[in-house]
Amino acid sequence: MKKEFYLLIDSCITTGYAVSGWLKEFSGSEQFKGILIREDKPSDSILEQRNNFHAEYAGQKVLTREMNEKLSGLYSTFNKKEKLYSTFYKREKAMINMFGVPINSATSANNTFFLGQDINGEYSRNWVTENCSKSQPFIFTHISQIFKPWWIEITGHRLLNVHSAVLPYARGVYSIENIAALNDIEFFKKSAGVTIHFIDQGVDTGPIIRAERIIDPFRFNSIWELKGYTLMTGYRLYIEMAKHIIFDHETVSVGIAGDPALRGTNFRASNLTERQKHRAEEGYLSMKKRYYSQVDVQQSL
């Protein structure tokens, strides 16, 4: 029996990188059923403008004032009126500077389905029930909302997440940023990386399929560049994992439950206040300076 699968994401510049990779890899596969978007469907005009923006600026690494103005009307993460504007903006600006504007917008695929801003809402549940209860596709997710248990039940426990830090140490939202604010080099090194895991009813507590740690997390100019690099690494590994899960008929991925004793703090969005963002930025640079000072001393011995 052929396995079907979806990608479920937020709508922002960041997830445009994910969509670009998935469309390049899977657009010709009949098993890939499409992109699910956590967003109320925008007007056709906005969707067209998003696609035009990415087509015009694809690969460009300098974010100009004109581009900023255009993006502010296309994505809420570039709108200064949004609560989390500065967090998303710094991360997405860093990603554009490193990788260029993604080729595709998050909403560019022909088989794109909008589930609404609340993926636990009635519309979303009706859509998932109608389209996923029989086939029970794998759904590879990367969104900033916790799933209700019915998601796991309807999909037959085939719900996965890519987490931009190493579990079980760095859990929750903006975990690596909050850990940077602690200014603890060893804990930060242990936490910096990517984890792919099945979703259970806890927060980042599901069985782990794959975890990768960044060897040198201090080689970047800022915590935001590190976060951007981590996200891109996660998207690449996600595609590799999806190919294995969907198309490998010889073996099956088995998630391994993490030791509950090692679970870190479950960070929430409310933890990353403006003051905490400043601590994260300063903490990262402080650790970077101390880390390379230690390396220099060791090399001189």
DAMOHU-V962246 format. One record per helix or strand of 3 or more residues. SS is the DSSP state (H for helix, E for strand). FROM is the first residue (numbers start at 1). TO is the last residue. If there is no record, write none. Layout:
ss/from/to
SS/FROM/TO
SS/FROM/TO
This chain:
ss/from/to
E/5/10
H/13/26
E/32/38
H/44/57
H/65/72
H/76/78
H/85/99
E/112/114
H/122/132
E/138/142
H/149/154
E/159/163
H/175/180
H/185/191
E/193/198
E/208/213
H/223/247
H/260/262
H/269/271
H/274/300
